[in-house]
Amino acid sequence: MRTGTDIAMVIGINMARADTMRRLGVPSVAALAAADPDELVEKAKAAGTNVSARQIKTFQHHARALHSGQPEWIGSDCILTADFIGLDLEYISGLWSYFGGSKRQPEIFLFGVVLERAGERTIFQRLITKKEELGGALRAFDRLVRDNPDIPIFTWNGTNADSALS
C-alpha cells in the first residue's frame, strides 16, 4: 500500500477542492479512502462547502485504487470471469489541433481493446489522429460487443476500473 499520496491526485479533486479537503482533515488518499462519507459531508456543510455523499463515494473509489495500487471494482454486479472485453481510451487536449482540430477539447488519441475468450487474447489498438478514425474504432468496438454479448466489459480510468455486463 502507498502512503502519503496527496489528495489532489484523486480524479475530480482539483487544487481548490484539495485545499478544502485538507482543512476538513483529509490530507491524503489514504485518509479519503478511510473516511465516512456522511461524516465528511457534515464537516463540509459546517465549513460552508457543498459536497454530496455520492461525490465523496466517487472520489473514494479512485482514492482506494491509488492507495492500494489495485483496481477498484465499482458496484456489486462485477463478476470476474476468464472471458472479458477490456477497453482503455487515452485522452489528451490539443492533439487533434495539430491535425486541425480543437485545442481545448480533450480528444481520444489511443483506442485500445483486448478480447480474452476461451484462453485466446485478441488485441485491437488504434492511434487516432482524426475524428473519422475515432468513428471507425467505435464501430469496430460496437461489432465486437455485439458479437460477444455474454462477456463483461471492463474499462479503466487511471488506476480505477469499472465493469459492465454487455
LINVENPE-V560381 format. One record per residue. N is the residue number from 1. RES is the residue in one small letter. SS is DSSP state (a for helix, b for strand, c for the rest). PHI is phi in degrees with one decimal (none if undefined). BURIAL is + if it has 16 or more other ideal C-beta (glycine too) atoms within 10 Angstrom, else -. Layout:
n={N N}
res={RES RES}
ss={SS SS}
phi={PHI PHI}
burial={BURIAL BURIAL}
This chain:
n={1 2 3 4 5 6 7 8 9 10 11 12 13 14 15 16 17 18 19 20 21 22 23 24 25 26 27 28 29 30 31 32 33 34 35 36 37 38 39 40 41 42 43 44 45 46 47 48 49 50 51 52 53 54 55 56 57 58 59 60 61 62 63 64 65 66 67 68 69 70 71 72 73 74 75 76 77 78 79 80 81 82 83 84 85 86 87 88 89 90 91 92 93 94 95 96 97 98 99 100 101 102 103 104 105 106 107 108 109 110 111 112 113 114 115 116 117 118 119 120 121 122 123 124 125 126 127 128 129 130 131 132 133 134 135 136 137 138 139 140 141 142 143 144 145 146 147 148 149 150 151 152 153 154 155 156 157 158 159 160 161 162 163 164 165 166}
res={m r t g t d i a m v i g i n m a r a d t m r r l g v p s v a a l a a a d p d e l v e k a k a a g t n v s a r q i k t f q h h a r a l h s g q p e w i g s d c i l t a d f i g l d l e y i s g l w s y f g g s k r q p e i f l f g v v l e r a g e r t i f q r l i t k k e e l g g a l r a f d r l v r d n p d i p i f t w n g t n a d s a l s}
ss={c c c c c b a a a c c c c c a a a a a a a a a c c c c b a a a a a a c c a a a a a a a a a a c c c c c c a a a a a a a a a a a a a a a a c c c c c c c c c c c c c c c b b b b b b b b b b c a a a a c c c c c c c b b b b b b b b b b b b c c b b b b b b b b c c c a a a a a a a a a a a a a a a a a c c c c b b b b b b c c b b b b b b c}
phi={none -91.4 -123.6 76.8 -68.9 -61.9 -58.4 -67.8 -75.9 -76.7 -59.4 95.7 -107.3 -79.5 -63.0 -64.6 -67.7 -61.7 -60.5 -63.3 -62.1 -62.3 -64.0 -85.2 91.1 -122.0 -89.2 -140.5 -64.2 -63.3 -65.6 -66.2 -58.7 -90.5 -69.2 -83.1 -56.9 -66.8 -64.3 -66.2 -62.9 -63.8 -61.1 -64.1 -61.0 -62.0 -90.3 81.4 -110.6 -102.5 -145.6 -95.1 -62.2 -63.2 -61.7 -58.8 -62.4 -64.6 -60.3 -65.8 -57.8 -69.6 -60.4 -64.5 -65.4 -63.8 -66.5 -87.8 74.2 -118.6 -60.6 -108.1 -82.7 -104.2 93.4 -89.4 -91.6 -74.5 -119.5 -80.2 -133.4 -71.5 -101.4 -162.1 -115.7 -109.9 -122.3 -133.4 -113.8 -108.1 -119.5 -157.0 -88.6 91.5 -61.9 -66.7 -61.3 -62.5 -101.9 102.9 -97.5 -75.2 -91.9 -97.7 -76.8 -69.2 -117.4 -75.3 -113.9 -140.1 -118.8 -125.5 -136.9 -125.4 -112.0 -111.2 -144.2 52.9 78.1 -108.5 -115.2 -119.5 -114.9 -125.3 -133.3 -138.1 -86.0 -104.9 -117.0 -142.2 -58.3 -62.7 -67.3 -64.5 -57.4 -64.3 -65.4 -64.6 -64.6 -63.5 -64.7 -59.2 -62.5 -60.3 -65.6 -64.4 -76.3 -133.5 -68.1 -94.9 -102.1 -68.0 -110.2 -114.2 -125.4 -119.4 -137.8 69.9 -99.3 -106.2 -125.6 -119.1 -135.8 -147.9 -84.6 -74.8}
burial={- - - - + - + + + + - - + - - - + + - + + - - + - + + + + + + + + - + - + - - + + - + + - - - - - - + - - - + + - + + + + + + + + + + - - - + + + + - - - - - - - - - + + + + - + - - - - - + + - - - - - - - - - - + + + - + - + - + + - - - - - - - - - + - + + - - - + + - - + - - - + - - + + - - + - - + + + + - + - - + + + + + - - -}
